Amino acid sequence: MKIAFSRSLLSFTSSRAIRDPDTGYLTPDLTGPRIVVPQGLESLLIMALAQSYPANPITFALDAAGQLSTASEANRIRQGLSDWRGSVTYAEGALTVHISAALRSLPPIYSFDKLDDPWLVDDEVPGRVDVEFELDAITSVARFGSYWKALSQELEREPSSVVRTSVDAMRLESAPIGDLRRIYGVTKDDLYVGIYEVVEPWYSLTLYAPRAQSRFISGLMIEDSRFPRITFEGVNLDVVVGSMWATRNFGVTIASGQIGLVEWSGGSPDGPGDASKLLEASLNFELTMDGLVLSYSALPESSTRGALLGVITIPWEVLIIRSPLFVRHREKLLAGKPQFDP
């Protein structure tokens, strides 16, 4: 089952998949129709896929407009869907999604593509389409940012050494990813930098202090709470890839408003930690063969501390898992094309 989603679209397509023995990634071979769920159900299902285990089952019923379309471009048929019902259940190691929808359009139909609707709208007992699949725990954590206790228990004996990869030599098992939406970049001297993103509506990006980092046996990175850490408001990977639609470079300098802060130490029972607001911040992103290179400068309001500077690289493995829109940049880089056509 191929799952695709963006801010306003979630779809499921039946498929086979072949795993690349070198990179570890799956290449889908679409075999069945594509089912697009309505927007109201999309938000519920994405939330369900990101639930931490253990979690209570989720059931739903919604009469809203969706769509089914065949995979063939030459003989494509589009059918409206409605009367959505289903559930998401959780077990050790995986979650199971079941979705059922009636083969019936809801008038009026708002669609950029004309619906063929082989099944009549006024059918008293319309046929139904059913989808059921399992999503394993590690995929739920890596793609949707959940937490599964079984994956975060047994530690590796030694800190994880940085594995240098590139756009043409990726290794999925080396991807530096943690639970609860934590990802990692690497410095020039082979230290990990923890990165935490906040998604809409309040975008932000937090960078933790560089350090040698350990992993769990599952491959997930261990949570990093080392200080200082810098939070930049208004930016995350979604904002970056959205600003790189026709380029591989994106930069921003903020000198007023809500810029962010530097946390120098954490809080304790005796009181809050030490923190400084940012007076100015500059971030420059560049896509290279090694990944997304972030060069940053953060000037705190404290007069006793100067600007904090740094350069980190977020590997391609992380970019593709967390923001699949980066895939189109990878394809252009592999093809040797310097930029996108206008």
Salt bridges, closest charged atoms under 4 A:
ASP29 OD2 - ARG16 NH1 3.87
ASP63 OD1 - ARG104 NH2 3.69
GLU73 OE2 - ARG76 NH2 3.01
ASP83 OD2 - ARG85 NH2 2.74
ASP83 OD2 - ARG128 NH1 2.88
ASP113 OD2 - ARG78 NE 3.76
ASP130 OD2 - HIS98 NE2 3.30
GLU173 OE2 - ARG171 NE 2.92
ASP179 OD1 - ARG182 NH1 3.30
ASP190 OD1 - ARG164 NH2 2.64
GLU223 OE2 - ARG182 NH2 3.28
ASP224 OD1 - ARG211 NH1 3.64
GLU263 OE2 - ARG229 NE 3.09
ASP274 OD2 - ARG305 NH1 3.72
